[in-house]
């Protein structure tokens, strides 16, 4: 399978916008922010494979406008929590399943109601765990 120049171009444009909005110094810091290791992110970049799900989660947790990050359209920051943050091609949470795992979908819905700092903290905690069960145990410890 050959990689289209357009795919690599699109990836680079999105990466540039992520640099700009996040303030991250390089692509590896962006990769880490999205939950990727350097090698896997570099492989995705070389294939032009845009990690949309991870970008959507970063937009939600940071108050960024998904349409701006992905397509350069609209304002950089989300106008309001919820659908505006996720972009016009991302239906309301109740109509969308971000994962086939119902626990992940429930967590995603709960993050929508949290302030960005809390959502970021929870996402970082979840990313550091090997399983949902382990992550939930970590959340219980924080809540005690």
Secondary structure by P-SEA (a helix, b strand, c coil): ccccaaaaaaaaaaaaaaaaaaccccaaaaaaaacccaaaaaaaaaacccaaaaaaaaaaaccccccccccccccccccccccccccccccccccccccccaaaaaaaaaaaaccaaaaaaaaaaaaacccaaaaaaaaaaaac
